[in-house]
Amino acid sequence: MRKKRPDFILLFTILALVLSGLIMILSASSIKAEQLFSNSYYFFNNQLKYLVVAVIISLIIYKFKYEKLKNLAAYLLLIALGFLILVLIPGVGRMAGGSRRWLPLGPISFQPSEFAKFTLVIYLAAYIAKNKEQMKKFKEGILPPIIVIALIAFLILMEPDLGTAVTLSAVAAAMIFVGGIKISLFLILGVSATLISFAAIFSEAYRRERLLTFLNPWQDPLDSGYHIIQSLLALGSGGLFGVGAGNSHQKFLYLPEPGTDFIFAVLGEEFGLIGTLFVISLYFVLTWRGLRIAARVDDPFASMLAVGITSMIVIQALINMAVVTSLMPVTGITLPLISYGGSSLVINLTALALLLNISCYVKG
């Protein structure tokens, strides 16, 4: 099929999310940046630098023949596994916040888990497209990708980063479900994954504490319940229209991680319910256009890529917003295209550029 114009609704939605993110990072991270670096624009300037890199890579990916990724899938997966192993080695991976999640590359660092999510999507899309008729079987069909998913999730869990491991597993589950797995087998795998997740939670004291805090944050408002209480105060203070851009009170070191994990709370405080609904609607449009592309493209590989990329962005957004609104325990998952974070921005924009690439081949 001849290449057409990209999905402009999707393109403008992505641009709106990126612009919203820059505005929120400029506001939400300014006080923390001033305290840490004596430069209130530190995080904002860094995000701009990563955005330039992301745009350059995205333009290359948009022009790239996506079909070639099918043959590169296994190699990309091996590279991702190599990075995940390297980051666990003391002296190689960089520690921050009690986790070894970053690999230093000269003056910058990146998170191998972000790259692993994207490469897993590519691998699963290639595998499902090639083995469509086998997906209802266990040993011949679903077992190989389950082993790969489990291995990647285990390595990420070793960092430790349970939130990303759960997010990655959820994205993989969405792709496998769409790929044609038997419902009974899917339910068995879902129950097994849930039990493993609870085992991981109760194996560490701080994870148990997060779960108990989620059930009753007011039990310890000055310690374990502090994060979520400050988040709810920010959202509640915003009301319908918010306190105004840049006027957040919670970003003055009351709200932990205002520019990353809890940036949605600052958004709610400054722009109110209207602002949060606007961002939610952007993710809704992204979901609609992504699934529309998946349904209308003829190539099974491209279709599964569209499902995976859409799921990767939207599931992460749903988890972040659920945490901020106290519908889930704190996980440390950022808001895609909105939160501060170079690795996340580069990977997510690259993935969405690939989705725009695929949109050029839809029917009708």
Protein Blocks (a to p, Z undefined) as FASTA:
>chain_A
ZZddddfklmmmmmmmmmmmmmmmmmmmmmmmmmmnopaklmmmmmmmmmmmmmmmmmmm
mmpcfklmmmmmmmmmmmmmmmmmmmmpghkacceehiafbccehjbccdfklmmmmmmm
mmmmmmmmmmmmmmmpmklmmmmmmmmmmmmmmmmmmmpcfklmmmmmmmmmmmmmmnop
afklmmmmmmmmmmmmmmmmmmpmklmmmmmmmmommlmmmlmmmmmmmmmmmmmmnmmn
onbehiafklnomaghkllmmmmmmmmmmnommlmmmmmmmmmmmmmmmmmmmmmpmblk
lmmmmmmmmmmmmmmmmmmmmmmnopaccehiacehkagcfklmmmmmmmmmmmmmmmmm
cgZZ
